[in-house]
Amino acid sequence: MTTLRTEGLSYGTDGRHLVDSVDIEARAGETVGLVGPNGSGKTTLLRCVYGTLAPTHGRALLDGEDLHTMGAKERARRLATVPQDGQAVFELSVREVVAMGRSPHKRFWEADTAADAALVRAALGRVGIDALADRPFPSLSGGERQRALVARALVQEPAVVVLDEPTNHLDIRYQLEVLSLVRDLGTTNLLALHDLNLAAYYCDRLYVLDAGRIVAEGTPAEVLTPDLLKRVYGVNAEVSEHPTTGAPTVVYLPASI
């Protein structure tokens, strides 16, 4: 089991910090959520974690080892990513895109094995798109592409999964199924979520970002308070405990109330 941590992580461009001295931790086996308004720095922070961007200051660490000193292949063996929007840039079938998740475990010239093919089939089934395996990836809807990228992460067999808005474009059923799947993987998970009620139910702990800084952290019940929602999101809200799940439930109120 692997712990993911950032220490004083910052990213700046054009003279301003998009992420400013952020310390977060996803402990072994936890599902940790990043929440915050649009433009708060969630995606930039995740890109610094999984290597698309290099922090201008600070570090992202896997079990104490700096992710940015690792080779790309080693990092990919240990950490899988699901980006915010699966761009339809691959002139490949869905099966081939998902099979790309096996690449970190192979030499360049190695062909897929029967075991690899079985992992791909299982992953496609788990995310509910096995019937689409032979479709061209660019022909998929946004939600179908998102599920294919989750399947690709599954076959990667990582210790850590980083997901940026994994429920984008998904119908409610698949939002619940994908987040349940992520929770049940047994991996350490760090994900950015827009929907606070989904974050409250599926995440063990939350970090709230605002203008690139962490302004609150803790369990969903500790973090999701009317005062915080007013201060960070600028909305009036009521927060109660759901009678069935026990998770905090946020109900937004008109500004006039």
N, C-alpha and C positions, 0 to 999 in steps of 0.2 A: 504494500500500500504506500502511496506516495503523497507527500505534502507539497502544495504549491504556495509560494509566498512572493510578495513584492516588498522591497525595502526602499523607501524614499524614491519611488519611481516617478519620473517626470518626463514629459514630452512637450517640446516647444517648437514653434515654427513662426516665422515672421514676427519675432519679438514678443510672442505671448505664449503662455503655458496652456495647452489643451488638457494636460494631466499634470497635477502639481503635488509632488511629494506624497505619493499614495503608498500606504502600507496596508496590504490585505493578506489574508491567509485562508486557504482552503485545506483543512486538515484531512488526513487519510480517510477516505470513504464518505466525506461530506459532500453535500450539494449546496453550494454557496451562490447567492444571487447578487448581481449588481443592478440596482434600480436608480432612477433619476430622470429628470426631464430631458427632452431632446436637446442635444448640444452640451450635455453635462460631462461628456468624456468617456462614456462607457465603451464605445467601439474603439476609440483610440487606445484606451487602457488594454483592452483585450488584444489588439494588434501588437502592442508592445510585449504582451505575455507570450503570444505564440510566434513572434518572430518576424511579422511583416514589417514592423517598424522597430528601429533601435532606440531605446530610451536615451534621452539627452542627459539624464542623471538617474542614478539608482539602478536597481537590478531586479530581475525576475528569476526566481530560484525554484528548482525541483529538488527536493530533499537536500537543500543547501548548495546545489550546483547551479552556477549561472547558466541560464538557458541560452544566452547569447554567445557563450564560449563553446557550446556544443556544435558538432557538425549537424547539418540539416537532417541527415538520415537517422542519426542517434536521437535527435529531438523528436522526429516523427515516429520512432518506435515507442516513445514514451508518452507522447502528447498528441492527441487528435483534435482537429478543429472543425467546427461547422460554422461557416461564415454567415453573415446576416442575410445575404441574398445570393442563391446559387446562380451565377450568371450562365446563360446558355452559350458557353464558348466552346464546349467540347463537341467535336464532330465524332462522337462515339456513341455506342449504345449505352443504355442504363447499366446493363451488366458490366460493361467494360469500365465505366466510370466508378462503379462500386468496387470492382476488382483492383482499382488503383490503390486502394487502402492496403493491399498486400505488398506494395512496392518497397516500403522501408525494411521489410524482412527478407529481401532478395538481392542477389547480385543483378547487375544491369541486364545481363543476357539470360537470366533464368526464366523459364516458362512457368506459367501457373500449373499447379499440381491438382490432383483430384481433391485433396484436402482444402486447397484454396477455393476451388469451385463450390465445395460444400459450404464453406463459410459465407461465400457470396450469396448462395441460395437461401441460407438461413437468415442472413441479414435482410435480404429483400422481403422475405416473408414476415419478419418481425416488424418492419415498418409498413407493411401492407401494400407493397408495390411489386410483388413477384410477377403479376400478370403483365407488367410493363417492362420486363427485363430486356426484351429485344427492341424496344422503341428507341429512336434517336433521342439522346439526352436533350438537345435543343427544342424538341417538340413537346416537352413536358410543360405543364402549368407550373406556376411558382411554387405551389404547395407540394406538387409531385417532385420537383427538383430538390426542395428542402428535405423531403424524406429520403431521397436518393443519397444526399450528402450525409445524412445521419447514418444510413446504411454503410457508406464508405468508412465513416469513423468507426463503426462497429467492427468491420473486418480488419481494421488496423490493430485491434486488440491492445489499446493503450492503457496506461495506468491513470492518465488524466484526460478529461475531455473538456474542451473550452468551446462554448456555444454562444454565438451572438444573435440574439433574438430568434431562437430556433422555432418559434411558433409563427413567425411571419408567413402570411399567405395560407395558413392552414385553417381548415374548418375546425369547429370546436371539438368534434370527436378526435381529430388527429392531434390537436393541441394537447389534449389530455393523454392520448396514447403515447405521443413522443416524450412528453415530460415524465410520464410513469416509467417508460422504458429507460430513460436516462437515470432516473432514481434507482432503478433495479439493476443497473449494470455492475454495481459494486466498485465503480471507479470513483476517483476524486473529480468532482464536477464544478466548474466555474461558468456561470452563464449570465448574460445580460437579458433582462426581461422588461417589457413595457407594461404588461398587465400585472398590477400589484396583487390582485387576488390569486392569480396563478403563482406568483412569487411567494405569497404567504403560505400557500398549501404545499408547494413542492420543495421549498428551500429550507435547509436547516438554519441558516443564518443569512442575513442581508447586510450589504454595504450600500449606503445611499451616497451617490455622487451629485454634486452641484457645482457648476463652474470649475470642474476639474479636481475638486477636493472631496475627500470623504467627510461628510457632515454628520453621519450617524452609522452605527453598526450594532449588531446584536441579533437576537431571535426576531422573527417577524412580529411577534407580539410586543417586543420591546421597541421596535423601530417604527412600525406603522401606527402612528398616533395622529389624531386630528391636528395637533399643533405642528407636527413635522410636515404633514401634507399641505397645510396652509403656508408654512414658511418656504418649503422647497418647490411645491407645485403651484402654489397660489390658488388652491381650491378649498372650498368648505367640504368637509366629509364627516361621516359618522363611521366609527370602527367598532365592530362587535365580534364576539366569539361565535363562530358558526355552531349551531346546536348539534350537528352530526359530525363534522370533521374536527371541531375544536380549533380550527385555524382562524386567524383574524379575517374578517370580511369587511371590505371597504365599500361604502355606499356614498357616492358623490351627490352633493346638494347644489341646487341652484344658488347663484351668487346672492340672490335677494333674501335667502333664508339665513 
